[in-house]
């Protein structure tokens, strides 16, 4: 079974892990992982805070921020139009 993650296969991941262990040592890896986890958590919290502030501000001023529904509707209209146009072509093939 050949699995790939971000265009990196299993053996390549193992080589990278081996290099990380050789460079930092087995003792430092948990500390590095903990630091990365805390950093990612801070970024996620900051992102959520920004989203919350934007939503609160838009609701305060009466601005509609739910653009995704409009985009989905437009995409579905385009898909329907394409299906209408390509329907006869698909039947001929």
DSSP file (Angstrom, degrees, kcal/mol; ACC not computed):
  #  RESIDUE AA STRUCTURE BP1 BP2  ACC     N-H-->O    O-->H-N    N-H-->O    O-->H-N    TCO  KAPPA ALPHA  PHI   PSI    X-CA   Y-CA   Z-CA
    1    1 A X              0   0    0      0, 0.0     2,-0.7     0, 0.0     0, 0.0   0.000 360.0 360.0 360.0 122.7    0.0    0.0    0.0
    2    2 A X        -     0   0    0      7,-0.1     2,-0.4     8,-0.0     7,-0.0  -0.894 360.0-177.5-108.1 108.1    1.5    3.3   -1.1
    3    3 A X        -     0   0    0     -2,-0.7     7,-0.8     2,-0.0     2,-0.4  -0.830   6.3-162.3-105.9 144.5    0.2    6.3    0.7
    4    4 A X  E     -A    9   0A   0     -2,-0.4     2,-0.4     5,-0.2     5,-0.2  -0.965   7.9-170.0-126.2 144.6    1.1    9.9    0.0
    5    5 A X  E >  S-A    8   0A   0      3,-2.7     3,-1.0    -2,-0.4    -2,-0.0  -0.964  80.6 -17.2-134.1 114.2    0.7   12.9    2.2
    6    6 A X  T 3  S-     0   0    0     -2,-0.4     3,-0.1     1,-0.3    -1,-0.1   0.903 128.4 -53.5  54.7  44.6    1.4   16.3    0.6
    7    7 A X  T 3  S+     0   0    0      1,-0.2     2,-0.5     0, 0.0    -1,-0.3   0.683 116.2 116.7  65.9  20.8    3.3   14.6   -2.3
    8    8 A X  E <   -A    5   0A   0     -3,-1.0    -3,-2.7     4,-0.0    -1,-0.2  -0.980  54.4-146.9-119.2 128.0    5.5   12.7    0.2
    9    9 A X  E  >  -A    4   0A   0     -2,-0.5     4,-1.9    -5,-0.2    -5,-0.2  -0.320  31.6 -93.8 -87.8 174.9    5.4    9.0    0.4
   10   10 A X  H  > S+     0   0    0     -7,-0.8     4,-2.1     1,-0.2     5,-0.2   0.908 121.5  48.9 -56.1 -51.4    5.9    6.8    3.4
   11   11 A X  H  > S+     0   0    0      1,-0.2     4,-2.0     2,-0.2    -1,-0.2   0.870 110.2  52.4 -60.8 -35.3    9.6    6.1    3.0
   12   12 A X  H  > S+     0   0    0      2,-0.2     4,-2.2     1,-0.2    -1,-0.2   0.888 108.1  51.1 -67.1 -37.6   10.4    9.8    2.6
   13   13 A X  H  X S+     0   0    0     -4,-1.9     4,-2.6     1,-0.2    -2,-0.2   0.908 108.8  51.8 -64.0 -41.2    8.5   10.6    5.8
   14   14 A X  H  X S+     0   0    0     -4,-2.1     4,-2.3     2,-0.2    -2,-0.2   0.896 109.1  49.7 -63.2 -40.1   10.5    8.0    7.6
   15   15 A X  H  X S+     0   0    0     -4,-2.0     4,-2.3     2,-0.2    -1,-0.2   0.911 111.1  49.3 -64.7 -42.1   13.8    9.5    6.3
   16   16 A X  H  X S+     0   0    0     -4,-2.2     4,-2.4     1,-0.2    -2,-0.2   0.916 111.1  49.8 -63.3 -42.5   12.7   13.0    7.4
   17   17 A X  H  X S+     0   0    0     -4,-2.6     4,-2.4     1,-0.2    -2,-0.2   0.902 109.7  51.6 -62.6 -40.9   11.7   11.6   10.9
   18   18 A X  H  X S+     0   0    0     -4,-2.3     4,-2.3     1,-0.2    -1,-0.2   0.912 110.2  48.4 -62.0 -43.2   15.1   10.0   11.1
   19   19 A X  H  X S+     0   0    0     -4,-2.3     4,-2.5     2,-0.2     5,-0.2   0.905 110.3  51.8 -64.5 -41.0   16.9   13.2   10.3
   20   20 A X  H  X>S+     0   0    0     -4,-2.4     4,-2.7     1,-0.2     5,-0.6   0.920 110.9  47.7 -61.8 -43.5   14.8   15.1   12.8
   21   21 A X  H  X5S+     0   0    0     -4,-2.4     4,-1.8     1,-0.2    -1,-0.2   0.902 113.3  48.5 -64.3 -40.4   15.7   12.6   15.5
   22   22 A X  H  <5S+     0   0    0     -4,-2.3    -2,-0.2    -5,-0.2    -1,-0.2   0.885 117.0  41.5 -67.0 -38.4   19.4   12.8   14.6
   23   23 A X  H  <5S+     0   0    0     -4,-2.5    -2,-0.2    -5,-0.2    -3,-0.2   0.943 131.0  21.4 -76.2 -48.2   19.5   16.6   14.6
   24   24 A X  H  <5S-     0   0    0     -4,-2.7     4,-0.5    -5,-0.2    -3,-0.2   0.708 102.7-127.6 -96.7 -21.7   17.4   17.3   17.7
   25   25 A X    >X< -     0   0    0     -4,-1.8     4,-0.9    -5,-0.6     3,-0.6   0.112  28.6 -84.7  85.1 154.0   17.6   14.1   19.6
   26   26 A X  H 3> S+     0   0    0      1,-0.2     4,-0.6     2,-0.2    -1,-0.1   0.766 124.3  60.8 -67.1 -25.1   14.8   12.0   21.0
   27   27 A X  H 34 S+     0   0    0      1,-0.2     4,-0.5     2,-0.1    -1,-0.2   0.849 105.2  45.9 -71.0 -34.2   14.6   14.1   24.2
   28   28 A X  H <> S+     0   0    0     -3,-0.6     4,-2.5    -4,-0.5     5,-0.2   0.685  91.0  81.6 -84.9 -19.1   13.8   17.4   22.4
   29   29 A X  H  X S+     0   0    0     -4,-0.9     4,-2.8     1,-0.2     5,-0.2   0.904  91.5  48.8 -59.7 -45.8   11.1   16.1   20.0
   30   30 A X  H  X S+     0   0    0     -4,-0.6     4,-2.4     1,-0.2    -1,-0.2   0.899 112.4  49.7 -61.2 -37.2    8.2   16.2   22.6
   31   31 A X  H  > S+     0   0    0     -4,-0.5     4,-2.4     2,-0.2    -2,-0.2   0.911 111.9  47.7 -65.2 -41.6    9.2   19.7   23.5
   32   32 A X  H  X S+     0   0    0     -4,-2.5     4,-2.6     2,-0.2    -2,-0.2   0.924 112.6  48.9 -64.4 -44.5    9.3   20.8   19.9
   33   33 A X  H  X S+     0   0    0     -4,-2.8     4,-2.5     1,-0.2    -2,-0.2   0.900 111.1  50.4 -62.8 -40.4    5.9   19.1   19.2
   34   34 A X  H  X S+     0   0    0     -4,-2.4     4,-2.5    -5,-0.2    -1,-0.2   0.918 111.2  48.6 -62.6 -43.8    4.4   20.8   22.3
   35   35 A X  H  X S+     0   0    0     -4,-2.4     4,-2.3     2,-0.2    -2,-0.2   0.903 111.9  48.5 -63.9 -41.7    5.7   24.2   21.1
   36   36 A X  H  X S+     0   0    0     -4,-2.6     4,-2.7     2,-0.2     5,-0.2   0.906 111.0  51.5 -64.3 -40.7    4.3   23.6   17.6
   37   37 A X  H  X S+     0   0    0     -4,-2.5     4,-2.3     2,-0.2    -2,-0.2   0.913 110.5  47.7 -61.9 -43.6    1.0   22.6   19.1
   38   38 A X  H  X S+     0   0    0     -4,-2.5     4,-2.3     2,-0.2    -1,-0.2   0.904 112.3  50.2 -64.4 -40.7    0.8   25.8   21.3
   39   39 A X  H  X S+     0   0    0     -4,-2.3     4,-2.1     2,-0.2    -2,-0.2   0.922 111.4  47.1 -63.3 -44.6    1.7   27.9   18.3
   40   40 A X  H  X S+     0   0    0     -4,-2.7     4,-2.5     1,-0.2    -1,-0.2   0.886 111.1  52.7 -64.2 -38.4   -1.0   26.3   16.1
   41   41 A X  H  X S+     0   0    0     -4,-2.3     4,-2.7    -5,-0.2    -2,-0.2   0.903 108.6  50.0 -64.0 -41.2   -3.5   26.7   18.9
   42   42 A X  H  X S+     0   0    0     -4,-2.3     4,-2.5     2,-0.2    -1,-0.2   0.897 111.2  48.9 -64.3 -40.2   -2.7   30.5   19.2
   43   43 A X  H  X S+     0   0    0     -4,-2.1     4,-2.4     2,-0.2    -2,-0.2   0.927 112.5  48.1 -64.3 -44.0   -3.1   31.0   15.5
   44   44 A X  H  X S+     0   0    0     -4,-2.5     4,-2.5     2,-0.2    -2,-0.2   0.917 112.5  48.5 -63.5 -43.4   -6.4   29.1   15.6
   45   45 A X  H  X S+     0   0    0     -4,-2.7     4,-2.4     2,-0.2    -1,-0.2   0.906 111.7  49.7 -62.6 -42.2   -7.6   31.2   18.6
   46   46 A X  H  X S+     0   0    0     -4,-2.5     4,-2.3     2,-0.2    -2,-0.2   0.907 110.9  50.0 -63.6 -41.2   -6.5   34.4   16.9
   47   47 A X  H  X S+     0   0    0     -4,-2.4     4,-2.4     1,-0.2    -2,-0.2   0.922 111.4  48.3 -62.7 -44.6   -8.4   33.4   13.7
   48   48 A X  H  X S+     0   0    0     -4,-2.5     4,-2.5     1,-0.2    -2,-0.2   0.887 110.5  51.8 -64.1 -38.4  -11.5   32.6   15.6
   49   49 A X  H  X S+     0   0    0     -4,-2.4     4,-2.5     2,-0.2    -1,-0.2   0.905 109.9  49.0 -63.4 -41.3  -11.3   35.9   17.5
   50   50 A X  H  X S+     0   0    0     -4,-2.3     4,-2.4     2,-0.2    -2,-0.2   0.927 111.9  48.4 -64.7 -44.3  -11.0   37.8   14.2
   51   51 A X  H  X S+     0   0    0     -4,-2.4     4,-2.6     1,-0.2    -2,-0.2   0.913 111.6  50.6 -60.7 -42.1  -14.0   35.9   12.7
   52   52 A X  H  X S+     0   0    0     -4,-2.5     4,-2.6     1,-0.2    -2,-0.2   0.918 110.8  48.2 -62.5 -44.3  -16.0   36.7   15.9
   53   53 A X  H  X S+     0   0    0     -4,-2.5     4,-2.5     2,-0.2    -1,-0.2   0.892 111.7  49.9 -64.1 -39.9  -15.2   40.4   15.7
   54   54 A X  H  X S+     0   0    0     -4,-2.4     4,-2.5     2,-0.2    -2,-0.2   0.931 112.7  46.7 -64.5 -44.9  -16.1   40.6   12.1
   55   55 A X  H  X S+     0   0    0     -4,-2.6     4,-2.3     2,-0.2    -2,-0.2   0.916 113.9  47.5 -63.9 -43.0  -19.4   38.8   12.6
   56   56 A X  H  X S+     0   0    0     -4,-2.6     4,-2.0     1,-0.2    -1,-0.2   0.909 113.7  47.9 -64.4 -41.6  -20.2   41.0   15.7
   57   57 A X  H  X S+     0   0    0     -4,-2.5     4,-1.7    -5,-0.2    -2,-0.2   0.904 112.6  48.2 -66.3 -41.4  -19.3   44.2   13.8
   58   58 A X  H  X>S+     0   0    0     -4,-2.5     5,-3.4     1,-0.2     4,-0.5   0.878 112.1  48.9 -69.2 -36.5  -21.3   43.2   10.7
   59   59 A X  H  <5S+     0   0    0     -4,-2.3     3,-0.5     3,-0.2    -1,-0.2   0.874 109.0  53.9 -68.6 -35.7  -24.4   42.3   12.8
   60   60 A X  H  <5S+     0   0    0     -4,-2.0    -2,-0.2     1,-0.2    -1,-0.2   0.880 116.5  37.7 -63.9 -37.7  -24.1   45.6   14.7
   61   61 A X  H  <5S-     0   0    0     -4,-1.7    -1,-0.2    -5,-0.1    -2,-0.2   0.398 115.1-113.2 -97.3   2.4  -24.1   47.5   11.4
   62   62 A X  T  <5 +     0   0    0     -4,-0.5     2,-0.4    -3,-0.5    -3,-0.2   0.811  61.6 152.9  74.6  30.5  -26.7   45.3    9.7
   63   63 A X      < -     0   0    0     -5,-3.4     2,-0.7    -6,-0.2    -1,-0.2  -0.790  44.7-128.4 -96.5 135.6  -24.3   43.8    7.1
   64   64 A X        +     0   0    0     -2,-0.4    -5,-0.0     1,-0.1    -1,-0.0  -0.731  29.2 173.7 -84.3 117.0  -25.0   40.4    5.7
   65   65 A X        +     0   0    0     -2,-0.7     2,-2.0     1,-0.1     3,-0.3   0.420  50.8 101.1-101.9   0.1  -21.9   38.2    6.0
   66   66 A X     >  +     0   0    0      1,-0.2     4,-0.6     2,-0.1     3,-0.5  -0.464  36.4 145.4 -86.7  69.6  -23.5   35.0    4.8
   67   67 A X  H  >  +     0   0    0     -2,-2.0     4,-2.4     1,-0.2    -1,-0.2   0.725  53.6  78.1 -76.7 -23.0  -22.0   35.2    1.3
   68   68 A X  H  > S+     0   0    0     -3,-0.3     4,-2.7     1,-0.2    -1,-0.2   0.851  90.3  53.6 -60.4 -35.7  -21.6   31.5    1.0
   69   69 A X  H  > S+     0   0    0     -3,-0.5     4,-2.4     2,-0.2    -1,-0.2   0.923 109.8  47.9 -63.8 -43.2  -25.3   30.9    0.3
   70   70 A X  H  X S+     0   0    0     -4,-0.6     4,-2.3     2,-0.2    -2,-0.2   0.907 112.7  48.6 -63.2 -41.5  -25.2   33.4   -2.5
   71   71 A X  H  X S+     0   0    0     -4,-2.4     4,-2.6     2,-0.2    -2,-0.2   0.922 111.0  49.9 -65.4 -43.6  -22.1   31.8   -3.9
   72   72 A X  H  X S+     0   0    0     -4,-2.7     4,-2.4     1,-0.2    -2,-0.2   0.900 110.6  50.5 -62.3 -40.2  -23.6   28.3   -3.7
   73   73 A X  H  X S+     0   0    0     -4,-2.4     4,-2.1     2,-0.2    -1,-0.2   0.927 111.9  46.7 -62.9 -44.2  -26.8   29.5   -5.5
   74   74 A X  H  X S+     0   0    0     -4,-2.3     4,-2.3     2,-0.2    -2,-0.2   0.900 112.1  50.5 -65.2 -40.3  -24.8   31.1   -8.3
   75   75 A X  H  X S+     0   0    0     -4,-2.6     4,-2.6     1,-0.2    -1,-0.2   0.912 110.0  49.8 -64.2 -41.8  -22.6   28.0   -8.7
   76   76 A X  H  X S+     0   0    0     -4,-2.4     4,-2.4     2,-0.2    -1,-0.2   0.878 109.5  52.2 -66.7 -35.3  -25.7   25.7   -8.8
   77   77 A X  H  X S+     0   0    0     -4,-2.1     4,-2.4     2,-0.2    -2,-0.2   0.920 110.6  47.9 -63.0 -42.9  -27.2   28.0  -11.5
   78   78 A X  H  X S+     0   0    0     -4,-2.3     4,-2.5     2,-0.2    -2,-0.2   0.915 111.1  50.8 -64.0 -42.6  -24.0   27.8  -13.6
   79   79 A X  H  X S+     0   0    0     -4,-2.6     4,-2.7     1,-0.2    -1,-0.2   0.919 110.3  49.5 -60.3 -43.6  -24.0   24.0  -13.2
   80   80 A X  H  X S+     0   0    0     -4,-2.4     4,-2.3     1,-0.2    -2,-0.2   0.912 111.1  49.4 -62.4 -42.2  -27.6   23.8  -14.3
   81   81 A X  H  X S+     0   0    0     -4,-2.4     4,-2.1     2,-0.2    -2,-0.2   0.905 111.8  48.5 -63.2 -41.2  -26.8   26.0  -17.3
   82   82 A X  H  X S+     0   0    0     -4,-2.5     4,-3.1     1,-0.2     5,-0.2   0.915 110.8  50.7 -65.7 -42.2  -23.8   23.8  -18.2
   83   83 A X  H  X S+     0   0    0     -4,-2.7     4,-1.5     1,-0.2    -2,-0.2   0.891 109.8  51.0 -61.9 -38.7  -25.9   20.7  -17.9
   84   84 A X  H  X S+     0   0    0     -4,-2.3     4,-0.5     1,-0.2    -1,-0.2   0.896 115.6  42.1 -64.2 -39.7  -28.6   22.2  -20.2
   85   85 A X  H  < S+     0   0    0     -4,-2.1     4,-0.5     1,-0.2     3,-0.2   0.890 120.0  40.6 -75.1 -39.7  -25.9   23.0  -22.8
   86   86 A X  H  X S+     0   0    0     -4,-3.1     4,-2.9     1,-0.2     5,-0.2   0.587  92.4  87.1 -88.8  -9.1  -24.0   19.8  -22.6
   87   87 A X  H  X S+     0   0    0     -4,-1.5     4,-2.0    -5,-0.2    -1,-0.2   0.944  93.2  41.8 -55.6 -53.0  -27.0   17.5  -22.3
   88   88 A X  H  X S+     0   0    0     -4,-0.5     4,-1.6    -3,-0.2    -1,-0.2   0.864 114.6  52.9 -64.0 -33.7  -27.5   17.1  -26.1
   89   89 A X  H  > S+     0   0    0     -4,-0.5     4,-1.4     1,-0.2    -1,-0.2   0.925 108.8  48.9 -67.2 -43.5  -23.8   16.9  -26.7
   90   90 A X  H  < S+     0   0    0     -4,-2.9    -1,-0.2     1,-0.2    -2,-0.2   0.884 109.8  52.6 -63.9 -37.6  -23.4   14.0  -24.1
   91   91 A X  H  < S+     0   0    0     -4,-2.0    -1,-0.2    -5,-0.2    -2,-0.2   0.853 106.8  52.8 -68.0 -32.8  -26.3   12.2  -25.7
   92   92 A X  H  <        0   0    0     -4,-1.6    -1,-0.2     1,-0.3    -2,-0.2   0.823 360.0 360.0 -71.4 -30.5  -24.8   12.4  -29.2
   93   93 A X     <        0   0    0     -4,-1.4    -1,-0.3    -5,-0.1    -2,-0.2   0.482 360.0 360.0 -78.9 360.0  -21.5   10.9  -27.9
